[in-house]
C-alpha cells in the first residue's frame, strides 16, 4: 500500500476539521452520543476525500527502438559519400588558403 501524499493528508485533515465544525454548529447537539456520531462521520468523510485525491502518475517512457528498421529490409547497394558527391553537378568548393 503506497504512503499518502502531502496533498492527501492536507485535504483529509481540512475535511475532517471543517466538516466537524460545520455539523456541530448546524446540529447544535450537546449530547455525548451526538458529538461522537458527528466526529465519526467527519472522520469517514475525511478518509473518503483523502483516498479520492488523484495520485501522481509515474513518468512514462516511450519505447523507441535503438536502431530504426526500415520495413525490415537493408538496401542492396549503399551509396558512399564520394559517390553521392560525384553525382552532383556542382563542383565542391574548398576554402582558399591565405
N, C-alpha and C positions, 0 to 999 in steps of 0.2 A: 504494500500500500504506500503510495507516494506521500511525502510530507506536505502539509498545507503551505501554500504560498503566503506572502505578506498581504496580498490583496484579499485572499480568502479569510485570513484572520481579522483583518480590518472590517470587511463587510459583515462578517458574522458577529463580531463584537458590537459594532454600531447597531445592527439589527436587534440584538438582544436588549441592549440598553434602551434604545428608543421605543421599541415595542412594549417593553415592560412599563416604562413611564407612561406611555400613551394609554395602555389598557388599565393601569391602576388609576389614572386620572379620570378616564371615561367611565369606569365601572363604579368608582367611589366605594370600593369594598373596604371593610375594616376587619373582616374575619380572617383568621389564620388560614383556613381552608381555601378561601378565595384568593388570597395572596399566593399560596403555594400553586394553585391551578394556573394563575396568570404567569407566574415565574416559569413553570414547566412548559407552558405553551410558548413563551417567548424564547426559551432555550431551543425548543424544537424548530421554531421559525428561523432562528439564527443558524441552526445547523443546516437547514434546507437552503438558506441563502448562501452559506459558505460553500456548500457542495455544488451549487449550480453555477458558481463563478467559473468561467472558462479557464482551463489550464493552458499555459503556454505550450505551443506545439514545437516539437523538435525541428531543427533545421533540416530541410530535405535537400539531398544532394542529387543532382541529375546524373543519370547513368550514361556516360558518354564513352564510347569505345576509345581505347588508347590510339589505335591506328584505324582511320576510316577505311572501310572496304567499299569499293565501288562495284556494286552489283555482283560481288564475289568473283570478279574476273580481273586478270592482270593483262594489260595491253601486250600484244605480241612483240612490238618493237617500240622501244622508248627513244625519244629524241634527246640528244645531249645538248649542252649549251652551245657548242660550236656549230652544230647542225642548225639549230634554231637561229643563231646569229647570222649564218651564211645565207639563210633563206630570205632574209630581209633585203630590200633593195637599197637601203641607205648604208653608207659605209660607217664604220664605228669611228667616232671622234675620240682622239686621245688628247689629254691636256698638253699644252705647249710647255716646254722646258725653258725657263728664263736664262 
